[in-house]
Amino acid sequence: MKFIKDFKPGDRIADIYMCKHKQSATTKNGKEYFSVILQDKTGTVDAKIWEPAGAGIEEFEATDCIDVFGEVTSFNGALQVNIKRARKCREGETDLSNYLPVSSKDNDEMYRQLLGIIGTISNPYLKKLLEEFFVHDTAFIELFRKSSAAKTVHHGFIGGLLEHTLSVTRLCDYMAGAYPMLKRDLLLTAAICHDIGKTRELALFPINDYTDEGQFLGHIVMGCEMVGEKARNIEGFPELLKQQLQHCILAHHGEFEYGSPKKPAIMEAVALNLADNTDAKMETFTEILSNTVNPGWQGFNKFFESNIYQTKID
């Protein structure tokens, strides 16, 4: 099959892709069309069905695999597919491993590295807490390694939560070395645990959408609760240490307007917020540029609130 990462303007495609999103919309002239996002393991691409009542367009919904015939174009610097024909695939016609986005990094190796960092934690209570999650809780480990870090925006793929967590933890480890006032054990434990609530906030692929619990509580509150539950089962776990760790999780989005229940009150919470924001923004920019056609100006991006530019160095 022709994977989305290999699409170029002018390509004609006749292959099977997963429908990640489908929405009915209306043009300025009042004509109905479908806005669709096609997905395979290499990424996603925007698509449009301008003639939804056409003879070649059969019924399909989000998460269906669809046999698509269309043409790849470029719109505002990004690829777009003009779908001419589409039909829902029959059971057994597809191999789902081709259609679910997966981290480009090896999952086993990333998890080995994360366990290696856990092994460097000196505080016995924090180390025990991390081991309860990442060594002994097999159900949690399976979810953590398969989960994405977001529905869209950044690390929205299988293994994305692990990849993001490892990146944030490495950034925090660097800061702990650069700024000795930071308590390394607390900061790294907070980094490793900061997004564990996403294992319950987002359903696994191919759904990758918010659960009821995720909608009502959100991953920050759930992560804080999960840490509290584990800490209560560790005999002698210092109450103040638990509160400081929970505070880091509650404050890791930094600002109230970004969904943070608390603003950072300790140095470790500030460092975690900066590391989390850095990795999220760098990955978001990376994913945006991976879908561009040519270097140079790419147009206004709502997330960065700026006309963004892809650097070219000869």
Buried (B, 14 or more C-beta within 10 A) or exposed (E): BBEBEEBEEEBEBEBBBBBBBBEEEEEEEEEEBBEBBBBBBBBBBBBBBBBBEEEEBEEBEBBBBBBBBBBBBBEEBBBBBEBBBBBBBEEEEBEEEBBBBBBEBEBEEBBEBBEEBBEEBEBEBBBBBBBBBBEEBEEBBEBBBBBBBBBBEBBBBBBBBBBBBBBBBBBBBEBBEEEEEBBBBBBBBBBBBBBBBBBBBBBBBBEBBBBEBBEEBBBBBBBBBBBBEBBEEBEEBBEEBBEBBBBBBBBBBBEEEEEBBBBBEBBBBBBBBBBBBEBBBEBBBEBBBEBBBEEEEBEEEEBEEEEBEBEEEE
